[in-house]
Amino acid sequence: MLFGLSASHSLAAFPLRVVYNLRERQEGDEPVQMLVSVPKKRFHHAVDRNRVKRQVREAYRHHKQQLYDALPDDKALLVAFVWLSDRHLPTSEVAGRVETLVRRLSERLGNS
């Protein structure tokens, strides 16, 4: 469970917030599980929400190796990217924000 836990932490780089939880890795668990949330409150049309989710997923795909490298072998990471803005951004800008969040999260994982 990611939301509602006292063990969850978050980082923000507008228009994204990342909520994460580092936990013990169980047999058969993936090392990193990721989700993208774009609230209906921000974009009323599904096509708009899907566009933003596609942008975030693609940017994450390019930078996820940093998380895998920083993650200890006995830990699992739950990550949620939550969209905070009510307007679209260019893909390059979204990718930059995702990269920033992944780098900051990797640094935190390396220190723990």
Secondary structure, 3 states (H helix, E strand, C coil): CCCCCCCCEEEEECCEEEEEEEEECCCCCCCEEEEEECCCCCCCCHHHHHHHHHHHHHHHHHHHHHHHHHCCCCEEEEEEEEECCCCCCCHHHHHHHHHHHHHHHHHHHHHC
